[in-house]
Amino acid sequence: MGLHGWSLRYKKSRAFCTLVPEYRSLFAVVVLGRAERNKVEERRDELDPDLMTLYDEAKTFHDGKWLKLGMSSTKEWERVTDLLALKRPRRAGV
């Protein structure tokens, strides 16, 4: 599992996510702080069970839970977008 020497971090004022390429795959690294973890807990029953398994197994560090999510299928892409929507809800008209 070697990195290809680059990653793309999306950030405006706070970190949003980082896209990391690996051999024949792409991953999103999403860090969930306390507020985001509370939102996940509130919506636990609505979120994908596989996502919740990854969430539960992720270690919590001082800056939050770090989740590395594969993005090789439509289902995995939807998991990532659902999680990112909890971090930054869409604004009206966007």
DAQUILIN-V343188 format. One line per field, one symbol per residue. ss: DSSP state (A for helix, B for strand, O for the rest). phi: phi as a letter, one per 40 degrees, with the letter a starting at -180 (. if undefined). burial: 1 if it has 16 or more other ideal C-beta (glycine too) atoms within 10 Angstrom, else 0. Layout:
ss = ???
phi = ???
burial = ???
This chain:
ss = OOBBBBBBBBBOOOBBBBBBBBOOBBBBBBBBOAAAAAAAAAOOOOOOAAAAAAAAAOOBBOOBBBBBBBOOOAAAAAAAAAAAAAAOOOOOOO
phi = .cccgaabbcabbbdbabcbcbdfabbbbbbbcdccccccccbdcccddcccccccccccbcbhcbbbbcbbacccccdccccccccbccccgb
burial = 0000000000000010110100000111011100011011000000000011011001000001101011100001001100110110000000
